[in-house]
Amino acid sequence: MQLTTSLPRTPAPILISRFARLEIGGLARKIARAFGYNTPTDISLDEIKIPDSKLAMEATSLIEACSPVVVLNHSIRTYCFGVALARHLNIKADTEVFYLAAIMHDLGLVAPHDETEGSFELVGADAAHHFLLEQGAAQEKADLVHEAIALHSAVGIANKLEPEIQLVHYGAGIDVIGFRSEDVSAQTREAIVNAYPRHDFKKSFISLLDKQVKNKPQCHIAGHYALGFAGKIMSAPFSE
């Protein structure tokens, strides 16, 4: 697999086009739900199994050690929402690979990686890749985790790639801005948030991204920010 080595700020016209397509797709899904079509079924937490392989536990311990609870819980919710969405859309993925990418997808936002030059997505992907290889993971597995992390905010790109990449993109999207939240039942969303509380996630996450954009004005997320991404976070269908 060819690894992503550059993740610059996306030009505004391209992002506007991609976001517009997302808005149209979301509106179409909401209209369909209003008429009772393709309604997602409830999924219990018992059905959302957190992988307990050696690699999964090591990755979880890594994030627990270096991340505040707001980032840790967001990473777990990303996995849970992705599992629920995969069920609804019948997406088949390697569960362990998806979990590894989900739990480590914001590694670039926390110390000691948050000050590293480059877009936080790629910084985190490189750190996770190195960590997995050190733990003895297969090259192919580490490479796929790298790409899922590097491209998790790549609007209009991640959704066309491998299932594991799609699910990190979708799971994080649901939790951060409510993207595709209509594809997870309200009861399932509530159960996930109750199990892994948000802890004033919106304001805390905006603060983390603000720091990235201020220190790295040409980073990938800076393009999103210029188009009002912080406002999208604040208007997500969660109370905090």
N, C-alpha and C positions, 0 to 999 in steps of 0.2 A: 504494500500500500504506500502510495506517495504521500508523505506527511506535509501538512500545511506549514510553511516556514515564514509567511508574511501575512499580516492581517491589518491592513491600514484602514483609515477612516473611509467609509463609502461615500461617494459624491451624493449630494442631496437629491438630484433628479432621479437617480437610480433608486435610492431609498424611498422616495415619495411614491414611485411606481410600485415598488414591492409592498409597501404598507397599504396602498390603495387596494391592491388585490386581496390582501388579508382582510381588510374591512368589508369588502364586497362578499368574500367567502363567509365571514362571520355573520353578516346580515342574512345571507341566504340560509344558513344553518338555523339561526334564531327564528326565522319565518317558518321553516319546516317544523321546528319544535312546537311553535304556536298552533300548528295544525295537527300535532300529534305524530309527526313522522320521525322515524329514526331516533326515538327517545332513548337515552342511555339508561341502563339498568343499574340498580344499587349494587355496590360491591362492599363487602364487609372488610374490616381490617385483617380479619383472619385469612382472607383470600389474598391479601397483599403481603406476601412473605418476603421478609428482608433476608437476602442471602447470608448464609453463615459459613461460607468457605473460608479457608485460611487467608486468602487474598482480600476477601471482602472485610473480614474482621481487622486485618492490618490497615486497610485503607480507612476504615471507620475510626480506628484508634488514632491515626494520623490527623484526621480532621478534628476529632475531639480535643486533641492536644494543642492545635494551633488556631482554632476558630472560636469566635464567640458563639453562644448558643443560637443567636439569631441566624447566623450563617449555617451552622450545623443543622438546625431544624428545617431551614429552607432547602438544604441539599436532600434531606430525607423526604420532605414533601415533594420535591421534584421527582424523586423515584416513585413515590406512591401515586401521584397524579399521572405519571407516565404509564404505570401499570394499569390504572383504571382506563386511561385513554386507549391503550393497546387492546384491552378487552373489547372496548366499544368498536374500534376500527379494525379489529382482527389483525393487528400487527404482531408478527412473530419475531421475537428477538432473543438473543443470548442474555438471559436474566443477569448473570454475574457481570458480564461486560457492561450492560446498561447500569447496574448498580454502581460499579466502580467509577464509571464516568459521572453519574449523578452525584455521588457523595463527594467527589473531588472537583466538581465543575467550577467552583468558585475559589479554588486554591490560590489563584492569582490575585485575589482581593485581600488576602490576609498575610500578616508577617510570617516569614521574612520575604515573601514574594511580592508584596504590594508595591514595593519601591523599585522593583526591577524594570528596566526599560522595555517598552513594548506593550501591546494591548494585553490586558489582564487575562483574556481568554487563552491567548497563545502562551503567555508566561505560565499559567496554570497547567496547560496541556503539557508543556515541556517538563514541568516539575513532576506531574503525575506519571508521565512516561518513564522518566528516570527512576522514580520510586518503584514502579511496577517491575521494571527490569532488574532492579536491585533485589527485589523480593523473589525473583526467579520466574516471573510471568513469561509466557511465550511471547515472542516478538510480535506475532500477528494480533494477539490480544492487547498488548500494550499500545500497538499502533492504532487500533480501532478506538481505544479509550482516548488516546491523544486527539484523534479527529473529532470525536463526540464533544470533547471539552473545547477544543479550539474553535469549533463552528457552532457552538450552542446558541449564539446570538446572531448568527448569519441568516438574516431574514431572506426568504426566497431561495435559499441554497440548501440549508440543513434538511428541509422537508423532502428533498429529492434524493437524499443519500441513504446509506444503510439504516436498517430499522433502529439500531441502537443510537445512532446520531439523531434520527428523527425524534425519538422518545425523550432524549435529554432536552432537545429544543422545545418540544411540546410541553413537557413536564415543568420546565423552568418558566416557559411562557405563561402557563396557567397561573403559577404562583406569583409571578412578578407583575404581569399586566392583565391577567384574566384571559389571555389568548387561548381560545378553544375551551374555555371553562364550560361552555354549553354542552360539551361532549362528555362531561362527568356530572353525574347526578348531584343535586344539591345536598342530599343526605350523605353521599360519599365524600363530598368536599368538606362538609361539616365534621364528619368523623375523623378525617385526616388532620384537619386543623386542631381539633380537640386533642388528638393524640400527640401532635407535634406543634405546640402553640407558636404563634407568629412573633410575639414579644415586640410589638411596635415595629414590625418588619419594614413597612413602607418608608418611614422616616430614616430608619437605620440603614437600609439598603441604598436609599438616595444619597445619604452621606458618604457611603463607600464609593459610589459611582462619581459623585462630585469630586472627590479627591483624585480619582483617576483622570477625569476630564481636565481638571485644573493643572495637574502635573504632566499630562500627556495629551495635549490638544489635538494631536493627529491619530490618537488611538481609535480603534474600531467603534467603541461605544460613543465616542464624541459625536459621530455623525447622527446616531439615534437621538442623542441629547439635544442637538441643534434643532431637531424636529419635534421637540416637546415630550421626550420619553419620560422625564420625571413626572409630568402631568399624567401620563398613561399609568404610571405606577400608583399614583395617588387615587386614581379613579377605578382601580381594579376592584372586583366584587368581593372584597374582604374588608372587615371593619378596621383593620390596622395593618 
